[in-house]
Amino acid sequence: MNNRISALMKFIENYVGVDGAKVFRALFESDKELSYNDIITKTGLDEQTVRRVLYELNELGLVMYRRIQSAEDGRFIYYWTVNSYGINQVLLNRKRLVFEKLKIRLDHEERTTFFLCINDGIRLTFDEALELDFRCPKCSSILVQEDRNPYAEVLREVVSKLAKEIEDERKLVSS
């Protein structure tokens, strides 16, 4: 489970930034809902940053809030918590997106003939090599056809592994 939390925190940091990861961690580690003030105290971030990050996390479906009206002054108070169902759904959707992109890349790698420059390691498609008269754009040496696509096998393995992960997680989320 610790690996999953690390991966989740990295995902949040990539999408919302370091401040987003701080806010999410504060909510994740709390055993109760937190108000803006609670989050500000726990993270040391300013109010505007906390509000912005919470709305971004909410848009991603990672956190949710409950709103109550203060009896004293009538203002609304928001209490925030982690949306555990939303986390699974967001990560599953992200994996699906990556899976689709990798399938497209794998298809490209399998259908395309590539040419290499032995000296510079430049890799070009057939059409690119044809435009350059099968000469390296950097050193002008003759390009050689790639015997076997080294990327296709790795991509095939990753796509297969990801397909299995998606299927397993889809079953967990839908149950």
ABEGO torsion letter per residue (X at the ends): XAAAAAAAAAAAAAAAEAAAAAAAAAAAABABBBBAAAAAAAAGBBAAAAAAAAAAAAAAGABBBBBBBBAAAGBBBBBBBBBAAAAAAAAAAAAAAAAAAAAAAAAAAAABBBBBBAAAGBBBBAAAAAAAGGBBAAAGBBBBBBABBAAAAAAAAAAAAAAAAAAAAAAAAAX
